[in-house]
Amino acid sequence: MTIAGHRTSITLEQPFWDALKKIACADKKSVTELVRTIDAERTDDGSLTSAVRVFILHRATSKSDSI
């Protein structure tokens, strides 16, 4: 996928990919668009893969939304 103007990849276990796809569908976005949003909004210098996992965890534990 292309994020911030450059090609990148993320490696996730299948349950994380499944959750990411469900969240993207619920948000009416493509997975790439959702990952771009996650990347743009992250505030740490960790990996994009870690940021995606934390985002999924946050959504999964949020009272207002579920995956």
Helices and strands as residue ranges (DSSP letters): E 2-3, E 6-7, H 14-26, H 31-41, H 48-61
